[in-house]
Amino acid sequence: MAELIVIRHAQASFGAANYDQLSQLGHRQSRALGEALAERGVRPDAVIIGSMRRHRETLDGILAGLGRKMEPEIHEGLNEFDFTGLLNARFRDAPAPENMHTERKSHFRTLRETVLSWQRDEIENPPETWAEFAARVEDARQTLLKPDARQVLAVSSGGPIGQLVATTLNTPPEEQIKIQLQTRNCGVTRFIYSPRGAFYFHGFNETPHITAANEKELLTYS
């Protein structure tokens, strides 16, 4: 059996003009995770990321911590859904909650409700449909299952990771957003698979780089 390690990106720049880049803390998180994975003997045969900047920067930090140089494969199915565009689509013709894009509590409460509406096809002209999102994540999953690899490492975002876990466990669609909102920055989710098609959930949201001494600094969710 081979192992697939899927990592959520490190802390991005919530509330900034460009969310899609790591904060200074995010760079420290990714390097610390790479060092922790190295201590546990992680040596991936292949690395795959989405096309987002925060994915590449997170991988760069992880590889630095691992002491390895590898060029990643890019698969856009690992990209986060356009949550800004989705929220704007939902409130295109209605008043939006105050500070929806800038205040964490308001943003994530509204996002949860919006994703549930998105899954029910209740949002007109979203950036992509829920079915399109689910299909591209499944296409990414198939790409991640390298038949000749012992260990594959991928960097993605909370939405695709939540979808991977939800579909693997065959949960109702609404569980996806619950899983997504739990994913920690640099959280590690594991699956095992075989060339014959077996695919099993093996671990969720692990943070081997976080200890009691550094938890207050390194444990973040957005």
Buried (B, 14 or more C-beta within 10 A) or exposed (E): EBBBBBBBBBBBBBEEEEBBBBBEBBBBBBBBBBBBBBEEEBEBEBBBBBEBBBBBBBBBBBBBBBEBEBEBBBBEBBBBBBBBEBBBBBBEEEEBBEEBBEBEEBBBBBBBBBBBBBBEEEBEEBBBBBEEBBEBBBBBBEBBBBEEBEBBBBBBBBBBBBBBBBBBEEBEBEBBBEBBBBBBBBBBBBBBBEEEEEBEBBEBBBBBBBEEEEEEEBBBBB
